Every structure is written in structure tokens, then in C-alpha cells.
């Protein structure tokens, strides 16, 4: 059943944050100024990651669990977190060959979190990336095991396949990813989010930022910090990218909340209007749709400012990713 949009019009041809013409003009100016083709860059990184993930999680016995893992892992998606991981590595002067295992690991963890989120006792979703959710295809028991297996394998994959990097930096990445997953990261955000669902009349911006800086933002932060560590980044560079990642982690969720309110299931590839139906705490609910869009623009600007003092050519992929996250429609 399609949920009513309560007087809010939406259009697939318009960015959820900025009008399409404004976004296209801004993107064109940015690319002309920097001589950087983000579309080509994103396509190259997506191809690299899809091939690496396909190879990493090959079909083995027992077949059903590997089928379930591959079903969600290879279902598509924009590969934003792996792209951030690789871009952060290259930003500090590293080579992408040394960071691909970590980029694969963050996508495995992200996929696992989506499988969990879609389960009946969590968000109870039937659609993900335009396809039936994992538990709808394989059943709830297999879905849980597939997600857990992806998490476990993510750590194994970093530890056993990262080459040309000191053991100390590999251990630092394992620590970063573990914190992003646990009570200092995604678990903390998810638990508070669950507590607020249906009980958010007095929620504050501070509380909402806590939820999303942990639930969604923690893995985005870990992706960039891991890339910077494996690329040989300095303490200053790692810290700058950590702050940058926190800004875009919040930005990602603000845009996600706007999409849920303003787009159709066909446009975003998953159930739309779910936040309203389940009475979740969201940025449009707290700030209004206009206020949420203004907040997204503010976060976009603040994220870019974190990289202002660095070499513009090296920062170009990260700055373009900020624009992409701001203007995404799915």
C-alpha cells in the first residue's frame, strides 16, 4: 500500500536538498574548476569494488549461506563507503591496492547491517535496492546467519589479505572497524533509535545527531579513517578526515530522511514513507522539510571547509563525493 505524502509533493527529477538545475550547475562549476570527472571516477571505483567483492565472497559450501551473503552483497548500491575508504587513502598519498581489503570489509559490514535492519523485528522491510530483502528470499534464520557471517568475514579479510602495510596499521584498522560496529558505534545508535520510535515528541537535535552519528555515521567515519591509516596518513590528516567523515555521516542521514518523505519506492529502491508510518524520529519531523534541507546544505558546507587547507587536486574526489551525497536520489 502506498502511503500518502501529507501535502508534500515529490518529483524524481529534483534533488531532495537542492533544485536539480542548481545542483547540476554547481557540479559542473566544480568539475571545470578542478578538471575532475567524478562520474568516471565513481564508475571506476564501483567496477573495482564489485569485482573485488565478487571474488572475496565466492560460492562455497554450504551453498545456501554463501548464496544469501552474495545476494545482498552483490545486489548493487553506490559503494559510497568503499569509495570514501579508497579516496581517503589516495588523499594522504597511499595506493589503492593496499586499501581494497578494508574497502571490501566496510561494504561487508554495511551490507550486514542492512540485512539486520530489514528483519521483521527491526524495520520489517520487504524491499532493498529494488529487490526483495534477504529474509524474504532466504528466510529469517538464514538472513541472520548471512549478516553475521559477513561481519566475521570482514575482519578475517582485512587481517589476511591486506598487503604492503605495517601490522600496526592493520591492527589500528581492525580496532576502528570494531568500535564502529559495537556499543561505541552502530549498536549504540540503533538502540537509541529503537527507543525513540513512537516516543519522540520531545526529541532534540542533539539526540538525533547522537543516533545518526553512531548508527550510520560510525561506519562512514571508520571507512575514511581506515583508508587514511592504511594510506600512511599523518595524525593531523587522520583527524581532519575523521571530522570531515562525521559531517558527511550526518549529511547522509539527513538526505536519507528527506528521501523517505519525498520520494516513491520506485525512485529510491526501498520502502518509502516508512519513517512516517512507524513514527521514527527524523530530521524533517524535527526541523520541517525546509529546515532539514537547510541543515543538509550547512553540513555540506562545513564538510568542505575541513579540506580547504589541503591540495585541491587530492581533495577533489572527496569534495565531489560530498556533492553526490547531498544530491543523491536513492
N, C-alpha and C positions, 0 to 999 in steps of 0.2 A: 504494500500500500504506500502510495506517495504522500509524504507529509506536506501539509500546507505551509507556505512560507510567510505567513502572517504579515502580508503587506509589503514584503521586501522583494523587489524584482531582481532577477538574475539573468545573466547572459553569458554563454560560453565564449563569446568573443571579447570579453572585457576582463582585465586583470582584477582580482579581488581587492587589491590595495590601491592601484593607480589605474587611470584610464589607459586603454591599450595604446592609443596614439602617443601618450606621454611616455609610457614605458618603452615603446619602440624607438622613439626619438632619443631618449636618454641612453638606451643601449647602443644605438648607432653612434652617438657622440663619443661614448666611452671607447668603443672599439676603434673608431677613427683616430682618436687621440693616442691610443696605446698600440695601435696596429695589431690587435689581438683578436683572433677569431674564436669566440667561446663555443660556438656551435661545433666547429671542427674539433676543438679540444675536448669537449664533453663526449662527442661521438667516439673519439679515440680511446678515452679512458673507460667508457662504457663497454666498448668491444673488448678491451684488455681485461676488465673485471669479469665480464660474462664468460670469457674463455677460461680465466683462472678459476672461477667458482665451479664451472662445469668439470674441470679437471680435478679440483680439490675434493669434491664430494661425488666420486664416481659410484657407479652401481656395484654393490657388493651384496653378499648375503648377511643377514636376512633381507631379501629384496624389498619387502613392504616398507620397512623403516627408511631405507635409502630412497625409495620412490617418494615417500612423504617428505623427506628432507629436501630432495631435489625439486619437488613440486612447488614448494613455496620459495626456495632459494633462487630458482631459475625462472620465476614467474614474471620477470620484468622489473620495473621500478627504475628510478632515475639514478640509483647508485650515488646519491649525494654524499653519504658518509665515507665510502671508499674514495670518492673524488677529493673530498676535503683532506683525507689522510695523505693521499699522494701529493696534492697541491702543497700541503704544509711541509712535506719532505723536500719537495723541489724548491720551495720558498727559502729554506735555510741552506740550500746548496747541495742537498742529497740527491741520490739517484733512485728512480722509482723501483728498480729491480730489488732493492733492499727493503722496500716497504709494502710490496704486494701481499705478502702473507698477512701482515697486520691489517691491510685494507680488506682482504678476504674475511679476516676474523671479525671485524666490526660489522660487516654485512651479514655474516652468520648470526651474530648476536642480535642484530636488528631484526632479522627475519624471525628468529626465535621469539622475540618479544611481541611481534605482530601475531604469530600463531597463538600465543598465550592470550593476547588482548582480545582476539576474536572468539574465544571459547564462551560457551553459554553462561558460565558463572562469572565472566568478566564483562565484556561489551556485547556478547551474543550477536556477532555479525555473521552474515551469510555471504558477503562479497568482499573480496580483497584484490586490488589491481585488476578489476574487471572479471575475475574468475571466482568460482565458489571457494570459500575459505577451507583451510586444511581439514578441519574436523568434519566439514560437510562431505568431503571426498573420502577420507580415510577413517573417520570415526574419532571420537574424543580421546580414547585411550592412546591410539597411535599418534594423534596430533601432539599430545603432551610429551610423549617419548621422542617424537621428531624434534620438537623445540629443545628439550633437554639435551638431546644428542648434539644438536648444532652448537649449543653453548659449550659443552665439554670439548667438542672437536675444535672450536675456535682457539682455545688455549693450547691444545695439542699442536695445532697447525702453526701458531706463532713460534712455539718452542722448538719445533723440529724442522721447520723449513726456512726460517729467517737466516740469510747468509750475508757475510761481509759486514756484520755489525757486532760490536763487543757484547759479551754475555751480560754485562752490567746494564746496557741499554735495552736488551731484550727483556731482562727481569723488570726494569722500570716500566716497560710497556705492559707486561703481564699485570703488574700492580695497578697501573692506571685503568686497565680494562676491568679488572676485578672490582675496583672501587666504583666504577661507573654502573656495574650491574647490581651491586648489593645495597645495604642499608644507607650508604653514603650517596647513592645514585638512584637508579631506576626503581628499586623496590620502595624506597622512601617516597618518591613522587607518586607511585601507583597507589600506595596505601592511603596517603592523604587525599588523593583524588577520589578514591572509593568512599572515603568518609564524607567528603563534600557533596557527592552525588545525591541529590534530593534533599540536601541540608546545607544550602549555600546562600541563604538570604543575606547573611552578614559577612560574606567573604570579602576580603580586602585584596588590593592589587599585590601587596607583599606576599600574601598567602598563595595567590595564584601564580606568582613568579616562583615561589618555592616549589610548587608542584611541578611546573614545567621546566625549570632549570635542572630538576632531578629526573623527572620521568622521561622527557625527550632530550633535554639539553645535555645530560650527563654523557650520553654516548656520542653526541656531536663533539663535545669537548674532548672526550677521550680519543676520538678519531684524529683530531688535529694535533693534540699533544703527542700521541704516539708517532704520528708522521714526523713531527719536529724532532722528537728524541731520536728516532731511527735515522733521520737525515743528518744527525750531528749538530743539531741546533744548540746555541748558547743558552744559558739560563735566562737572559733577557728576551731572546727570541721565543723561547718556550712560553714564558709568562705572558708576553704580548699576544701570542696566538691563543693562549688559554682565555684571556679576557675577550678577544675577538670571537672565539667559539661560543662563549657564554651569551654574547649578544645575539649571534645568529641562531643559537639554540632556542632562545625565547622568540626570536623573529619567526622561526619555522613554525612554532606552535600557534602564534597569533594568526599567521596566514592560514594554518590548518583549521582553526576555529572559524575564520571568515569563510573559508571554502565550504565547511559543513553547513553554514547558514545560507549561503548564496548560490550554491551550485547543485546540479542534479546528480543522481547516482551515475548516469551515463557519462557525465563530464569528469567526475573525479574517480571513477572506477571502484567505488565502495559505497556503502550505505550512507546517504546524505540525510541531514536533519536529525541525526541520532542524538546529538548533544541536547537539542531542544526536547526531544521525546523522553529522554532519560533524566532531564533536569540536572545536567552537568554544569559545573562552574566553568565559564568560558570568558574570553576577553570581550566579545560582543555583548554578552549578557551584562557584564560589569561596566563596560565603558560605552556601550552602544556601538552600532556598526561603524559610524563615522569615527568615533573615538578609537576603536580598535585599528582602523586603517591609519589614523594619525600616529598611533603608538608604533605600528609596524614601520612607518616611514622614519620615525625617530630612532628606532633600533637599527634600521638600515644605515642611517647617517652615522650613528655612534660606532657601529662596527667598522665602517670605512675609515673613520678617524683613527682607530687603533693602528692602522697600517700606513698612515700618512707619511711617517718619517722614513719608511723603508723604500728600497728601489722599486720604482713603479712597474718595471717590466716583470720582476719576480712576483710582485703582488697582483698582477693583472688577473690571473686565474681566480684568485680568492675574491677579488673585488667583483668579478663577473659572476661568481657563484652567489654573492650577496644579492645582486640584481635578479638572478634566476630564482632564488628562494622567495624574494619579495613578489615576483610577478607570476609565480607558478600557478597553474590552474588545476592541478591534480596532486 
